[in-house]
Amino acid sequence: MTSHLLLMVLFAFFVSLVFAVLLADEPAAQARLGAKLFGGFLLGGLLLGWLMYPFPL
Amino acid sequence: MREAAAAGDRSASWLLTCLAAWALPGAGHLMARRWAKGVVFLVVLPAMFLTGLLLGGRLFPFTVAEPLVGLAAVADLGIGLIYFLAGPFGLGSGRVVAVTYEYGNAFLIVAGLLNALVVLDAYDIAVGRK
């Protein structure tokens, strides 16, 4: 798999899952926190990518 | 004397828990009977580490001359005994020319660092803070 986006999604999934299970105890709270973290990772990654877009290598 | 013995038991207990948690991700939580958390860490962290290896990531050498490489090596080792299984399977030498090389490095390093957090959580449970 060489898609940057899919690899970023996979990374975000792993990290969000571990943090959600670490920081919350009830399954519902873990799911909510995990979803927020996952969304934040993806949005943040996409935002930073676009912010860096105008700059040369 | 009984209090000293109990204190000794507790310190041996948290130390054993932390060692187990480092050696096998999730083992510390399983020892503390946090079954769901333990199973999640047992599955997810090795999966993340394996993903990093399959993406062509490198298990960095322990070198003082290059501090960032040495730090990456310490982070890689955070995953536990699974670290030592990579070599016999021909993984971890790093394929620099692979498109996914740096992603692999990120997966490997972060898997180790996340297990360090898991060890700290297992410690908190073992000493009764959680």
Backbone of each chain as ProteinMPNN parsed JSONL, in Angstrom:
{"seq_chain_A": "MTSHLLLMVLFAFFVSLVFAVLLADEPAAQARLGAKLFGGFLLGGLLLGWLMYPFPL", "coords_chain_A": {"N_chain_A": [[0.852, -1.202, 0.0], [0.728, 2.05, -1.029], [-0.461, 4.465, -0.798], [-0.532, 7.703, 0.379], [-2.611, 8.9, 1.787], [-4.152, 6.715, 2.719], [-2.293, 5.472, 4.367], [-1.931, 7.459, 6.268], [-4.485, 7.478, 7.375], [-4.566, 4.91, 8.466], [-2.489, 5.069, 10.369], [-3.52, 7.094, 12.008], [-5.773, 5.759, 12.933], [-4.681, 3.618, 14.477], [-3.262, 5.05, 16.493], [-5.28, 6.656, 17.626], [-7.022, 4.723, 18.622], [-5.47, 3.46, 20.627], [-4.941, 5.606, 22.375], [-7.57, 6.29, 23.09], [-8.428, 4.015, 24.474], [-6.616, 4.062, 26.54], [-7.169, 6.494, 27.876], [-9.84, 6.579, 28.584], [-12.47, 4.787, 30.31], [-15.014, 3.578, 30.106], [-16.771, 1.846, 27.499], [-18.429, 3.441, 25.795], [-17.498, 6.024, 26.262], [-14.886, 5.668, 25.442], [-15.27, 5.174, 22.727], [-16.335, 7.639, 21.886], [-14.227, 9.422, 22.477], [-12.192, 8.276, 20.956], [-13.222, 8.606, 18.369], [-13.223, 11.4, 18.182], [-10.479, 11.937, 18.412], [-9.503, 10.559, 16.163], [-10.795, 11.904, 14.076], [-9.693, 14.428, 14.506], [-6.97, 13.943, 14.023], [-7.053, 13.293, 11.275], [-8.208, 15.588, 10.105], [-6.35, 17.487, 10.929], [-4.028, 16.53, 9.687], [-4.711, 16.755, 6.954], [-5.148, 19.506, 6.825], [-2.613, 20.565, 7.495], [-1.193, 19.522, 5.362], [-2.284, 20.902, 3.169], [-1.614, 23.503, 3.924], [1.121, 23.396, 3.64], [1.342, 23.068, 0.972], [1.774, 25.344, -0.853], [4.48, 25.791, -0.579], [7.808, 25.361, -1.785], [9.746, 22.31, -2.475]], "CA_chain_A": [[0.0, 0.0, 0.0], [1.595, 3.229, -1.131], [-1.259, 5.687, -0.746], [-0.233, 8.526, 1.554], [-3.838, 9.128, 2.551], [-4.529, 5.494, 3.442], [-1.323, 5.246, 5.445], [-2.24, 8.42, 7.316], [-5.709, 6.995, 8.028], [-4.195, 3.736, 9.274], [-1.716, 5.563, 11.508], [-4.456, 7.796, 12.89], [-6.62, 4.745, 13.554], [-3.928, 2.93, 15.534], [-2.943, 5.951, 17.608], [-6.535, 7.053, 18.272], [-7.54, 3.573, 19.368], [-4.674, 3.256, 21.844], [-5.188, 6.713, 23.302], [-8.943, 6.214, 23.599], [-8.496, 2.943, 25.473], [-5.806, 4.48, 27.693], [-7.657, 7.668, 28.598], [-11.228, 6.406, 29.007], [-12.709, 3.455, 30.866], [-16.26, 2.99, 29.607], [-16.735, 1.7, 26.035], [-19.043, 4.578, 25.1], [-16.559, 7.148, 26.361], [-13.733, 5.346, 24.585], [-15.68, 5.351, 21.33], [-16.445, 9.087, 21.613], [-12.883, 10.007, 22.48], [-11.481, 7.734, 19.794], [-13.738, 9.254, 17.159], [-12.723, 12.779, 18.17], [-9.039, 11.913, 18.128], [-9.331, 10.126, 14.772], [-11.183, 13.027, 13.228], [-8.706, 15.486, 14.667], [-5.755, 13.562, 13.298], [-7.258, 13.386, 9.823], [-8.37, 16.994, 9.733], [-5.068, 18.158, 11.121], [-3.107, 16.115, 8.636], [-5.12, 17.364, 5.686], [-4.93, 20.951, 6.919], [-1.171, 20.834, 7.392], [-0.785, 19.225, 3.996], [-2.653, 22.021, 2.306], [-0.824, 24.682, 4.303], [2.476, 23.25, 3.109], [1.269, 22.932, -0.489], [2.394, 26.412, -1.649], [5.92, 25.927, -0.388], [8.59, 24.446, -2.642], [10.438, 21.225, -1.782]], "C_chain_A": [[0.88, 1.242, 0.0], [0.815, 4.533, -1.104], [-0.945, 6.46, 0.528], [-1.461, 8.677, 2.433], [-4.21, 7.885, 3.358], [-3.569, 5.197, 4.589], [-1.56, 6.218, 6.601], [-3.488, 7.987, 8.093], [-5.384, 5.814, 8.945], [-3.432, 4.149, 10.528], [-2.634, 6.235, 12.521], [-5.353, 6.805, 13.622], [-5.904, 4.062, 14.721], [-3.73, 3.834, 16.746], [-4.213, 6.353, 18.353], [-7.093, 5.924, 19.129], [-6.782, 3.391, 20.678], [-4.928, 4.378, 22.847], [-6.583, 6.653, 23.899], [-9.058, 5.15, 24.694], [-7.698, 3.319, 26.717], [-6.534, 5.52, 28.545], [-9.102, 7.537, 29.095], [-11.447, 4.969, 29.461], [-13.964, 2.783, 30.314], [-16.222, 2.914, 28.087], [-17.329, 2.892, 25.286], [-18.11, 5.787, 25.12], [-15.33, 6.905, 25.488], [-14.066, 5.585, 23.118], [-15.753, 6.837, 20.977], [-15.07, 9.722, 21.517], [-12.092, 9.544, 21.27], [-11.925, 8.394, 18.506], [-13.228, 10.685, 17.064], [-11.243, 12.822, 17.805], [-8.784, 11.566, 16.665], [-9.666, 11.268, 13.815], [-10.175, 14.157, 13.301], [-7.416, 15.192, 13.926], [-5.93, 13.768, 11.802], [-7.381, 14.837, 9.375], [-7.052, 17.748, 9.851], [-4.068, 17.808, 10.04], [-3.432, 16.742, 7.298], [-4.855, 18.872, 5.691], [-3.454, 21.294, 6.767], [-0.654, 20.56, 5.991], [-1.088, 20.365, 3.056], [-1.894, 23.293, 2.672], [0.583, 24.613, 3.733], [2.494, 23.234, 1.583], [1.951, 24.06, -1.254], [3.91, 26.437, -1.585], [6.672, 24.911, -1.225], [9.299, 23.392, -1.795], [11.78, 21.737, -1.244]], "O_chain_A": [[1.676, 1.455, 0.915], [1.379, 5.596, -1.364], [-1.078, 5.928, 1.63], [-1.378, 8.596, 3.659], [-4.544, 7.985, 4.539], [-3.981, 4.729, 5.651], [-1.411, 5.853, 7.767], [-3.541, 8.115, 9.316], [-5.877, 5.74, 10.071], [-3.695, 3.641, 11.618], [-2.545, 5.988, 13.724], [-5.658, 6.992, 14.8], [-6.455, 3.944, 15.815], [-3.996, 3.437, 17.88], [-4.22, 6.388, 19.584], [-7.579, 6.157, 20.235], [-7.395, 3.188, 21.725], [-5.109, 4.119, 24.036], [-6.764, 6.933, 25.084], [-9.711, 5.368, 25.715], [-8.065, 2.937, 27.828], [-6.524, 5.446, 29.774], [-9.532, 8.316, 29.945], [-10.723, 4.056, 29.063], [-13.98, 1.574, 30.082], [-15.695, 3.82, 27.442], [-16.794, 3.307, 24.258], [-17.957, 6.483, 24.117], [-14.802, 7.831, 24.873], [-13.258, 6.125, 22.363], [-15.295, 7.252, 19.913], [-14.787, 10.472, 20.583], [-11.4, 10.338, 20.633], [-11.101, 8.708, 17.646], [-12.842, 11.136, 15.986], [-10.814, 13.641, 16.992], [-7.955, 12.193, 16.005], [-8.923, 11.556, 12.876], [-9.84, 14.77, 12.288], [-6.838, 16.07, 13.284], [-5.067, 14.345, 11.14], [-6.753, 15.262, 8.405], [-6.692, 18.543, 8.983], [-3.349, 18.671, 9.537], [-2.54, 17.206, 6.587], [-4.401, 19.439, 4.698], [-3.087, 22.193, 6.01], [0.215, 21.273, 5.489], [-0.251, 20.752, 2.241], [-1.566, 24.083, 1.787], [1.171, 25.636, 3.384], [3.555, 23.372, 0.974], [2.654, 23.782, -2.226], [4.559, 27.039, -2.44], [6.251, 23.763, -1.367], [9.442, 23.539, -0.582], [12.526, 20.979, -0.624]]}, "seq_chain_B": "MREAAAAGDRSASWLLTCLAAWALPGAGHLMARRWAKGVVFLVVLPAMFLTGLLLGGRLFPFTVAEPLVGLAAVADLGIGLIYFLAGPFGLGSGRVVAVTYEYGNAFLIVAGLLNALVVLDAYDIAVGRK", "coords_chain_B": {"N_chain_B": [[6.986, -4.55, 60.819], [5.372, -6.238, 59.346], [4.265, -4.322, 57.749], [6.444, -3.466, 56.307], [6.993, -5.762, 54.901], [4.681, -5.948, 53.368], [4.942, -3.63, 51.879], [7.209, -4.282, 50.456], [6.216, -6.404, 48.947], [4.4, -4.987, 47.349], [6.084, -3.315, 45.857], [7.553, -5.184, 44.44], [5.484, -6.211, 43.007], [4.562, -4.077, 41.336], [6.803, -3.67, 39.831], [7.159, -6.097, 38.507], [4.806, -6.075, 37.041], [5.256, -3.869, 35.357], [7.498, -4.739, 33.933], [6.422, -6.955, 32.625], [4.474, -5.637, 31.14], [6.046, -4.131, 29.429], [7.458, -6.176, 28.067], [5.512, -7.707, 26.726], [3.077, -6.199, 24.986], [0.219, -5.033, 26.655], [0.207, -7.043, 28.527], [0.619, -6.222, 31.155], [-1.815, -4.988, 31.811], [-3.519, -7.155, 31.551], [-2.59, -8.717, 33.661], [-3.494, -7.145, 35.699], [-6.1, -7.629, 35.541], [-7.584, -6.107, 33.792], [-9.203, -6.79, 31.365], [-10.298, -6.132, 28.784], [-8.884, -3.813, 27.982], [-6.296, -4.832, 28.046], [-6.359, -6.816, 26.036], [-6.866, -5.269, 23.787], [-4.499, -3.702, 23.622], [-2.692, -5.768, 23.317], [-3.262, -6.714, 20.806], [-3.33, -4.469, 19.054], [-0.92, -2.928, 19.289], [1.32, -4.682, 18.595], [0.388, -5.154, 15.998], [0.634, -2.641, 14.833], [3.393, -2.346, 14.968], [4.22, -4.476, 13.347], [3.116, -3.621, 10.943], [4.742, -1.411, 10.454], [7.179, -2.735, 9.997], [6.57, -4.203, 7.682], [6.151, -2.148, 5.922], [8.652, -1.475, 5.289], [10.195, -0.208, 7.134], [12.908, 0.758, 9.369], [14.697, -0.792, 11.981], [16.421, 0.981, 14.099], [19.951, 1.283, 14.862], [21.608, 1.135, 18.072], [23.235, 3.884, 18.751], [25.525, 6.218, 19.956], [26.836, 8.202, 18.712], [25.226, 9.356, 16.808], [22.741, 11.078, 17.931], [19.914, 11.282, 17.415], [19.375, 8.972, 16.009], [20.011, 7.078, 17.915], [18.042, 7.681, 19.809], [15.774, 6.992, 18.357], [16.215, 4.293, 18.207], [15.911, 3.543, 20.866], [13.204, 4.134, 21.164], [12.114, 2.285, 19.347], [12.692, -0.076, 20.691], [10.88, 0.009, 22.68], [8.628, -1.51, 22.173], [8.955, -4.021, 23.141], [9.606, -7.553, 23.616], [8.982, -8.449, 21.133], [10.428, -6.972, 19.397], [12.818, -8.339, 19.075], [12.145, -10.401, 17.449], [12.059, -9.584, 14.878], [14.486, -9.542, 13.412], [15.28, -12.361, 12.947], [13.292, -12.996, 11.101], [14.039, -11.6, 8.93], [13.323, -8.936, 8.814], [13.204, -5.362, 9.395], [15.625, -4.264, 8.634], [15.377, -2.178, 6.98], [14.266, -0.659, 4.046], [15.51, 1.59, 2.23], [14.99, 2.647, -0.241], [12.362, 2.211, -0.594], [9.093, 3.476, -1.132], [7.521, 3.735, 1.058], [9.196, 3.854, 3.219], [9.787, 5.89, 5.209], [7.291, 6.108, 6.385], [7.095, 3.581, 7.455], [9.116, 3.735, 9.38], [7.967, 5.629, 11.072], [5.697, 4.266, 12.011], [6.94, 2.179, 13.421], [8.454, 3.506, 15.414], [6.486, 4.975, 16.795], [4.81, 2.932, 17.68], [6.432, 1.726, 19.616], [6.716, 3.878, 21.405], [4.07, 4.29, 22.174], [3.646, 1.92, 23.563], [5.238, 2.442, 25.713], [3.702, 4.354, 27.022], [1.583, 2.697, 27.678], [2.813, 1.007, 29.484], [3.294, 2.824, 31.557], [0.636, 3.343, 32.263], [-0.106, 0.831, 33.162], [1.522, 0.698, 35.383], [0.369, 2.723, 36.995], [-2.064, 1.493, 37.537], [-1.171, -0.736, 38.925], [-0.102, 0.357, 41.275], [-2.313, 1.344, 42.416], [-3.462, 3.79, 41.686], [-5.319, 3.98, 39.716]], "CA_chain_B": [[7.623, -5.586, 60.013], [4.391, -6.675, 58.368], [4.087, -3.221, 56.787], [7.607, -3.485, 55.427], [6.818, -6.905, 53.998], [3.617, -5.593, 52.407], [5.516, -2.637, 50.959], [8.092, -5.021, 49.56], [5.38, -7.129, 47.983], [3.81, -4.046, 46.404], [7.088, -2.833, 44.906], [7.844, -6.285, 43.53], [4.321, -6.389, 42.16], [4.507, -3.084, 40.257], [7.957, -3.866, 38.964], [6.84, -7.238, 37.647], [3.77, -5.616, 36.117], [5.868, -3.001, 34.345], [8.342, -5.564, 33.069], [5.523, -7.736, 31.767], [3.818, -4.711, 30.209], [7.018, -3.805, 28.373], [7.837, -7.359, 27.297], [4.399, -8.067, 25.847], [2.066, -5.141, 25.1], [-1.071, -5.447, 27.206], [0.328, -8.06, 29.581], [0.445, -5.566, 32.455], [-3.25, -4.798, 32.037], [-4.107, -8.487, 31.761], [-2.229, -9.114, 35.029], [-4.331, -6.349, 36.591], [-7.484, -8.04, 35.237], [-8.274, -5.165, 32.885], [-9.13, -7.7, 30.231], [-10.577, -5.488, 27.494], [-7.74, -2.953, 27.643], [-5.14, -5.685, 27.779], [-6.495, -7.471, 24.735], [-6.702, -4.237, 22.748], [-3.071, -3.373, 23.473], [-2.014, -6.982, 22.858], [-3.508, -6.864, 19.368], [-3.085, -3.267, 18.247], [0.472, -2.469, 19.26], [2.111, -5.527, 17.679], [-0.064, -4.95, 14.614], [1.249, -1.403, 14.363], [4.821, -2.642, 14.792], [4.334, -5.324, 12.155], [2.855, -2.76, 9.793], [5.961, -0.652, 10.211], [8.185, -3.622, 9.398], [6.159, -4.552, 6.325], [6.287, -0.962, 5.085], [10.065, -1.291, 4.986], [10.849, 0.611, 8.153], [14.178, 0.269, 9.877], [14.951, -0.807, 13.418], [17.675, 1.708, 14.129], [20.962, 0.764, 15.79], [21.885, 1.93, 19.268], [24.486, 4.572, 18.534], [25.627, 7.48, 20.682], [27.416, 9.194, 17.806], [24.1, 10.064, 16.179], [21.753, 11.043, 19.02], [18.539, 11.033, 16.977], [19.288, 7.553, 15.662], [19.982, 6.374, 19.196], [16.714, 7.875, 20.409], [14.835, 6.176, 17.577], [16.445, 2.899, 18.602], [15.273, 3.365, 22.177], [11.76, 4.109, 20.923], [11.794, 0.994, 18.714], [12.784, -1.135, 21.702], [9.732, 0.132, 23.571], [7.573, -2.478, 21.849], [9.138, -5.215, 23.941], [10.357, -8.695, 23.113], [8.67, -8.605, 19.709], [11.544, -6.305, 18.71], [13.877, -9.301, 18.765], [11.657, -11.369, 16.469], [12.13, -9.022, 13.534], [15.717, -9.956, 12.75], [15.208, -13.734, 12.405], [12.383, -13.053, 9.959], [14.57, -10.769, 7.86], [12.652, -7.637, 8.791], [13.79, -4.332, 10.237], [16.877, -3.7, 8.13], [15.002, -0.938, 6.315], [14.425, -0.517, 2.594], [15.56, 3.05, 2.063], [14.433, 3.018, -1.555], [10.912, 2.0, -0.597], [8.277, 4.692, -1.022], [6.902, 3.728, 2.389], [10.255, 3.709, 4.23], [9.627, 6.805, 6.341], [6.063, 5.723, 7.077], [7.434, 2.415, 8.271], [9.855, 4.211, 10.559], [7.018, 6.294, 11.973], [4.885, 3.229, 12.659], [7.771, 1.431, 14.378], [8.822, 4.369, 16.544], [5.294, 5.322, 17.569], [4.35, 1.72, 18.373], [7.246, 1.603, 20.817], [6.408, 4.964, 22.344], [2.735, 4.03, 22.729], [3.774, 0.883, 24.574], [5.772, 3.091, 26.917], [2.538, 4.921, 27.717], [0.818, 1.576, 28.214], [3.549, 0.57, 30.681], [3.006, 3.806, 32.609], [-0.738, 3.123, 32.706], [-0.089, -0.412, 33.954], [2.128, 1.067, 36.678], [-0.646, 3.446, 37.777], [-3.048, 0.508, 38.004], [-0.517, -1.622, 39.896], [0.082, 1.048, 42.563], [-3.626, 1.704, 42.94], [-3.919, 5.137, 41.334], [-6.473, 3.858, 38.811]], "C_chain_B": [[6.669, -6.107, 58.945], [4.213, -5.602, 57.297], [5.248, -3.206, 55.807], [7.477, -4.624, 54.422], [5.77, -6.601, 52.947], [4.15, -4.591, 51.393], [6.446, -3.32, 49.971], [7.316, -5.79, 48.512], [4.829, -6.192, 46.92], [4.856, -3.596, 45.398], [7.492, -3.94, 43.961], [6.709, -6.449, 42.54], [4.317, -5.369, 41.025], [5.678, -3.251, 39.313], [7.713, -5.01, 37.988], [5.79, -6.859, 36.608], [4.372, -4.774, 35.005], [6.747, -3.804, 33.388], [7.492, -6.377, 32.098], [4.869, -6.844, 30.723], [4.769, -4.293, 29.087], [7.234, -5.009, 27.465], [6.758, -7.756, 26.286], [3.321, -7.007, 26.013], [0.725, -5.659, 25.594], [-0.966, -6.43, 28.346], [0.135, -7.454, 30.969], [-1.02, -5.382, 32.797], [-3.948, -6.128, 32.253], [-3.803, -8.981, 33.174], [-3.092, -8.378, 36.05], [-5.824, -6.611, 36.351], [-8.287, -6.97, 34.508], [-8.278, -5.844, 31.518], [-9.288, -6.985, 28.891], [-9.391, -4.618, 27.06], [-6.525, -3.794, 27.272], [-5.201, -6.319, 26.407], [-6.308, -6.456, 23.601], [-5.224, -3.92, 22.531], [-2.295, -4.56, 22.922], [-2.133, -7.155, 21.351], [-2.988, -5.655, 18.583], [-1.612, -2.889, 18.171], [1.376, -3.385, 18.435], [1.687, -5.383, 16.222], [0.558, -3.692, 14.027], [2.737, -1.619, 14.086], [5.041, -3.469, 13.533], [4.081, -4.52, 10.882], [4.096, -1.953, 9.447], [7.039, -1.496, 9.555], [7.843, -3.922, 7.947], [6.223, -3.365, 5.374], [7.749, -0.663, 4.756], [10.794, -0.41, 5.978], [12.089, -0.06, 8.712], [14.189, 0.279, 11.399], [16.358, -0.244, 13.6], [18.648, 1.114, 15.131], [21.134, 1.7, 16.98], [23.25, 2.584, 19.098], [24.459, 5.913, 19.252], [26.106, 8.593, 19.753], [26.339, 10.007, 17.09], [22.923, 10.015, 17.166], [20.324, 10.726, 18.567], [18.342, 9.574, 16.581], [19.201, 6.716, 16.931], [18.624, 6.483, 19.872], [15.658, 7.05, 19.677], [14.981, 4.704, 17.953], [15.789, 2.6, 19.943], [13.757, 3.288, 22.015], [11.332, 2.784, 20.303], [11.745, -0.116, 19.748], [11.596, -1.101, 22.648], [8.646, -0.889, 23.324], [7.745, -3.789, 22.612], [9.882, -6.325, 23.219], [10.081, -8.958, 21.633], [9.773, -7.991, 18.855], [12.568, -7.32, 18.233], [13.434, -10.373, 17.779], [11.834, -10.868, 15.044], [13.335, -9.541, 12.763], [15.661, -11.355, 12.153], [14.267, -13.876, 11.211], [12.843, -12.136, 8.824], [13.925, -9.402, 7.741], [13.414, -6.639, 9.657], [15.093, -3.753, 9.735], [16.61, -2.406, 7.374], [15.276, -0.951, 4.824], [14.333, 0.979, 2.273], [14.905, 3.486, 0.763], [12.921, 2.821, -1.616], [10.181, 3.323, -0.407], [7.75, 4.852, 0.402], [7.921, 3.65, 3.522], [10.011, 4.6, 5.451], [8.331, 6.53, 7.107], [6.33, 4.537, 7.989], [8.176, 2.813, 9.527], [8.911, 4.841, 11.57], [6.167, 5.269, 12.72], [5.698, 2.5, 13.73], [8.058, 2.268, 15.627], [7.602, 4.647, 17.423], [4.721, 4.096, 18.279], [5.129, 1.528, 19.672], [6.913, 2.657, 21.852], [5.022, 4.781, 22.969], [2.799, 2.934, 23.785], [4.394, 1.437, 25.853], [4.639, 3.732, 27.721], [1.697, 3.825, 28.359], [1.491, 1.046, 29.481], [3.271, 1.521, 31.838], [1.593, 3.631, 33.154], [-0.828, 1.87, 33.572], [0.514, -0.159, 35.331], [1.1, 1.762, 37.565], [-1.694, 2.485, 38.332], [-2.43, -0.348, 39.106], [-0.344, -0.962, 41.259], [-1.225, 1.613, 43.096], [-4.125, 3.087, 42.598], [-5.146, 5.08, 40.428], [-7.264, 2.611, 39.152]], "O_chain_B": [[7.064, -6.381, 57.812], [4.036, -5.9, 56.116], [5.059, -2.962, 54.616], [7.806, -4.472, 53.245], [5.935, -6.946, 51.776], [3.854, -4.681, 50.201], [6.469, -2.978, 48.788], [7.697, -5.831, 47.342], [4.788, -6.537, 45.739], [4.561, -3.502, 44.207], [7.753, -3.677, 42.787], [6.931, -6.782, 41.376], [4.094, -5.737, 39.872], [5.551, -2.998, 38.115], [8.02, -4.908, 36.801], [5.871, -7.265, 35.449], [4.031, -4.952, 33.836], [6.735, -3.571, 32.179], [7.801, -6.475, 30.91], [4.723, -7.235, 29.565], [4.353, -4.122, 27.942], [7.198, -4.885, 26.241], [7.057, -8.097, 25.142], [2.708, -6.919, 27.077], [0.163, -6.598, 25.031], [-1.939, -6.642, 29.069], [-0.44, -8.087, 31.855], [-1.427, -5.593, 33.939], [-4.875, -6.217, 33.058], [-4.657, -9.594, 33.815], [-3.388, -8.904, 37.124], [-6.687, -5.914, 36.884], [-9.514, -6.932, 34.595], [-7.477, -5.523, 30.639], [-8.502, -7.207, 27.97], [-8.951, -4.684, 25.912], [-5.821, -3.501, 26.306], [-4.2, -6.355, 25.691], [-5.672, -6.75, 22.588], [-4.753, -3.874, 21.395], [-1.35, -4.385, 22.151], [-1.227, -7.675, 20.7], [-2.296, -5.806, 17.576], [-1.112, -2.563, 17.095], [2.151, -2.876, 17.625], [2.516, -5.476, 15.317], [0.963, -3.676, 12.864], [3.269, -1.13, 13.09], [5.947, -3.19, 12.748], [4.751, -4.718, 9.869], [4.456, -1.83, 8.276], [7.736, -1.027, 8.655], [8.718, -3.9, 7.081], [6.336, -3.544, 4.162], [8.047, 0.286, 4.031], [11.888, 0.079, 5.697], [12.297, -1.263, 8.558], [13.745, 1.24, 12.027], [17.352, -0.904, 13.297], [18.24, 0.515, 16.126], [20.843, 2.894, 16.902], [24.287, 1.943, 19.272], [23.48, 6.654, 19.162], [25.821, 9.77, 19.974], [26.521, 11.19, 16.806], [22.199, 9.021, 17.223], [19.605, 9.992, 19.245], [17.27, 9.007, 16.792], [18.42, 5.768, 17.013], [18.116, 5.514, 20.435], [14.761, 6.481, 20.299], [13.998, 3.965, 18.009], [15.188, 1.543, 20.133], [13.102, 2.468, 22.659], [10.306, 2.221, 20.685], [10.877, -0.988, 19.7], [11.332, -2.08, 23.347], [7.81, -1.112, 24.2], [6.805, -4.577, 22.722], [10.686, -6.07, 22.322], [10.87, -9.622, 20.962], [10.023, -8.431, 17.733], [13.121, -7.197, 17.14], [14.253, -11.169, 17.32], [11.766, -11.654, 14.1], [13.218, -9.931, 11.602], [15.962, -11.529, 10.972], [14.434, -14.785, 10.398], [12.105, -11.924, 7.862], [13.976, -8.778, 6.68], [14.175, -7.027, 10.544], [15.627, -2.83, 10.351], [17.531, -1.62, 7.152], [16.397, -1.225, 4.393], [13.255, 1.54, 2.079], [14.331, 4.572, 0.682], [12.278, 3.222, -2.586], [10.598, 4.175, 0.378], [7.56, 5.968, 0.884], [7.548, 3.406, 4.669], [10.025, 4.125, 6.587], [8.276, 6.697, 8.325], [5.865, 4.484, 9.128], [7.904, 2.296, 10.611], [9.036, 4.618, 12.774], [5.947, 5.397, 13.925], [5.194, 2.237, 14.822], [7.919, 1.789, 16.753], [7.681, 4.563, 18.649], [4.196, 4.224, 19.385], [4.546, 1.205, 20.708], [6.835, 2.361, 23.045], [4.823, 5.079, 24.147], [2.092, 3.0, 24.79], [4.105, 0.955, 26.948], [4.622, 3.659, 28.949], [1.161, 4.004, 29.452], [0.812, 0.678, 30.44], [3.039, 1.084, 32.965], [1.369, 3.755, 34.358], [-1.532, 1.847, 34.582], [0.07, -0.732, 36.326], [0.97, 1.435, 38.745], [-2.156, 2.645, 39.462], [-3.085, -0.65, 40.103], [-0.428, -1.634, 42.287], [-1.235, 2.29, 44.125], [-5.123, 3.53, 43.165], [-5.926, 6.031, 40.381], [-8.274, 2.325, 38.508]]}, "name": "protein", "num_of_chains": 2, "seq": "MTSHLLLMVLFAFFVSLVFAVLLADEPAAQARLGAKLFGGFLLGGLLLGWLMYPFPLMREAAAAGDRSASWLLTCLAAWALPGAGHLMARRWAKGVVFLVVLPAMFLTGLLLGGRLFPFTVAEPLVGLAAVADLGIGLIYFLAGPFGLGSGRVVAVTYEYGNAFLIVAGLLNALVVLDAYDIAVGRK"}
